[in-house]
Amino acid sequence: MADSDIRSYTFGTLVTAMVTPFTNDGEVDYQQSAELANKLVDDGNDALVISGTTGETSTLEDDEKEKLFRVIVEAVGDRAKVIAGTGTNHTSHSIEMAKRAEKAGAHGQLIVTPYYNKPSQAGIQAHIEAVADAADLPVMVYDIPGRAGVPILPETMIRLAGHPRVIALKDAKADFAAVTRVMANTELDVYSGDDGLTLPWMAAGAVGLVSVSAHVATKQYRAMIDAALAGDFATARTIHFELDPVVRAVMTHIQGAVAAKQVLKWQGILSNSVVRLPLVEPGEAEIETIREDLAEAGLVFS
């Protein structure tokens, strides 16, 4: 498969859900955000999710989000797609953010299952369709019952695939049978929403990954995904095993944004690891565990 074919999906095949850098006093650092976006794209990302879960969307103000969308679009130009995290559990608020994302020049929007209020499947479908209707942007649906409290059932996702703007699914519920059913019955571009499940998902037909730990190892994820899409599963499997301690370091000890920012600080990419409450920076025991995992992957920081 030619490289041009591998990258032909609307949102590409490797997408990082980008952290939102802050200044030492907790304000959004737009300059560092642009610099980080450029580095991630330079290292192999086809797209970036801005103001997703890892971007601490819950504690960003609407004006901050809109400015972030605009800043990142200007920073990466036509080298990568910018997917705006617009979804909330409040439909009219999500509609407003979809309109803002379009105004800011975003290339798509990520709509998460409404969280906390636990709507029915009919409610989930109506919410996503209403937000999709609000802006002329392709949509990636985000199914993450661990945060939302409810899954998107395959029947619902299959119906949503009939919406002209719903083109992709980020699945983070680790239900292989459910994802298989969606892939078998739709033309959606399906992305693993669990970093460690990327390879098995792609073996079944997923196109790639929306990642947190790719902040730390973009080039390895790029190589693994390209190998899998080319049918070279021996190479992809080797990289998958190499990435296992990286996934553990970033995704299993503390919230992903917290861990990713800490590692990016060690790498000298971010000037600090500041997060907004209710998130807090890692404690000494957590830092030691993260260091041990990264050392297993050959990543050692002073």
N, C-alpha and C positions, 0 to 999 in steps of 0.2 A: 504493500500500500504506500503510495507516495505521500510525502509530508503534507502536500497541499490537500490531499484527501483527508488525512488525519485531522487537520485543523478546520475542516469545512463546516462543522456544526456552528449554529448561531452564536453560542456562548463559548465555543472552543471545547477543549477537553480537560484542561487544568485551570481551575478557578480557586483563588485563595479568598477566603472570607477575612478581609483585612482588619487588623486591630486599628483603633483610633488613637494615635499618639496624643498625649497631653503635655502641657508645660508643667513645670514643677508645682505650680499653684493650681493645677487642675483644669486649665482652659484648653480647648482644642488647639493643637499645634498644627496649623494648616501647612506650614512649610515642611515639617517632618512628614506629614501625611503624604504630600506630593512626592517627597524624596523616597519614601518607602514604596509607594505605588510604582514609581519608575524602576526601582531595584527589582521588585517582584516581577514586573513585566520583562525587564532585561534578562532575568534568570529563567524565563520560560512560561510565565502565566499568560493564558489567552484572555482571561477576564478576571475582574475583581468584584467581590461583593462589598459594598460600602454601607455601613450602618446596619450590618446584620448582627446576630447574637454576639459574635466575636468582636464586632465594632462597638460593643456596649450601647446598642441602640436604645435600650430601656432608659438610659440616663443621659441621652443626648437630647437637646432641645430641637424643635423643628427647624429653627433658623440655622442651627449648627449643621444639621443633616443636609439641608439644601445647599449650604455653602460648601460642605464637603463634596457633595455630588459634583458641583461645578468645578471645584479646585482639582479633583482627580480627573475629570474629563479633560480639562485643559492640560493637565500634566502628562497623561498617557497618549493624548491625541488619537490617531487612528491605529495605534499599535495593539490595543486591547479594548475589550468591551467593559463598560462600567455598569454593573447591576446594582440598582438602588434598593436597599432594604426598606420597603415602604409599609410592610404589614404590621398591624397591631391587632388587639382584640376589640377594637372600636371601628366599625366599618366606615363611618363618615370621616373619621380621622385618617384612616388608611387611604380613602379616596383623595383627601386633601394632599397627603404625602405623594400619592401617585402623580397628581397634577404638578406638584413641585418638582418631582424627579424629572418629569418630561420637560418642564421649563428650564431646568438646570442642564439639560443635554444628555441625561443618562441614556444608555442604550437598551436597558431592560429593567424589569423590577422583580424582586424576590418577595413573594407573598406567603407569609407563614400561616399555618393553621391558627385561628383565633385561640389564644391561650387563656387559661384561668376560668373563663365562663363556660367552657365545655359544651359547645353547641352540638346539635344533632348533625347527622351527615347532610341533611337538607340545608341546615344553616351554614355549614362549612362551604358547601357548594355555592350557595347564594352570596356569601361574603366574598369568596374569591372571584366569582364572576362580576360582582359589582365593582370591585377594585380593578379588575382587568379591563372593564368597560370604561374606566375613568381616564385612561391615558392611552395614547397610541404607542405602546411599548410591548415588546414580547415579554412573556411572563414565565418565570420559573417558580413553581409551587414548592413550598418547603414543608415536608411532612416530618414532624419531630414530636411524637407523643410524650417523650420524656419531659419536655418543657411545656407542651400545650395541654397535656392531660387527656387528649383524645387523638386517635389515629385518623388518617384519611383512609377509609376502606377502599379496596381495589375497585369496587363498583362505582364509588364516587369519583375516583381518579379517572376512570375510563370515561365517565360522563364529562368531566372537566376537560378531557382531551379534545372534546368536540368544540370547545371554544376556540375561535380563530387566533386568539393571542396567547393561549396556553400552549407552550411548545416544549417545556422541560419540567422535570421533577427532580428535586433534591430529596433523596430518601434517607432519613436518619432514624429508622425504627428497627433496623436489623431483622426484618421479616422477609427472608429470602423468597418464600412461597408467594407472598403478596406482591413483591416487586416483579417476580417472574410473570405473574398474571397480568400486571400492567404492561410490561414489555411485550408480552405475547399478543395483547389486544389493542395496542395504540402505536402511534408513530412518535411518541414523546422521546426526547433526548433525556435519558435517565442518568443521573449522577449519584454516586455514592456520597452520602452525607456523613459517613463514618470512615475516617482515614484508614483504619486498619482493615476495612472490608472492601477496599477499592478493587483489588485483584479478583476476588471471587465474583463480585458484582459485574466486573467487566467481562469475565469469562462467560457470563450468562447474557451479555448484550448491552450493559451500561456503556456510556460513551466516555466517562471519566469521573472526576472527583471535584467536589467543593470542599476545600480543606482548611484546617487550622494549622496543622503541623508543617504544611508546605511553606510557611513563613521561614522555617528553620532549614528545610532541605528541598527547596524548589527544584533544583536540577535533578535530584534523584527521582522525585515524583514525575518530572517531565520524562525522564528516561524510561521509567516503569510503564507509564501510560502509553507512550509511543510504542514500546515493545509489545504490550498487550494488544494494541490496535493493529499492529503488524502481524499478529499471530505468533510472536516469539515469546511463548509463555515460559520457556526455560530462563531466559534473561529476566523477564518480568518477575518470576518467582524469586530469583536470587536477590533482586532489589527489594522486593516485598519483605523478605527476611531481614535484610540490612536495615530497613526502615522501622522494624518492630520496636526497638528501644526508643527511637525518636517519637513514635506514636505514644508509647507509654509515658515518656517524659512530659509531653505537652498535654495529653488528653486524659490521664487517669488519676492524677494526684490532686490537682486543683483545677478550677475553672480554666478553660482553654485560653481565654484572653489574658488571664493573669500569668499563666506559664509562658505563653508566646512572648509577651512583653518582657518578661524576665530574661528569656534566652536572647531576644533581639538586643537587649541592653548588654548582655555578655559579649555578643558578637560585634558590638560597637555600632550597630545600625540605628538604635534608638538611644537617646541621651539619658533616658530614665525608664522606669517601669511603673509609672503612676497609673492607677486605675481609679475610677469613681465609686464611692460607696453606693450600694452595699458590698461591692467587691473590695478586697484588701490585698495588698501585696503578700507574697508567700513568706511564711515563717522559716526559721532556720532548718527545722526538720524537713520541711517540704523542699527547700532549696537543695539540701543534701541529697535527697532522693532523686530529684531532677538531675543533679550533677552526675549521680551514679548511672542513671539510665543513658544520659548523653555520652558518658565515657565509654559505655558498652558499644555505642555507635561510632566511637572514634572521635567524638567531639569533646574536647577538654578546654575549659576556660579558667583563667586565673582569677 
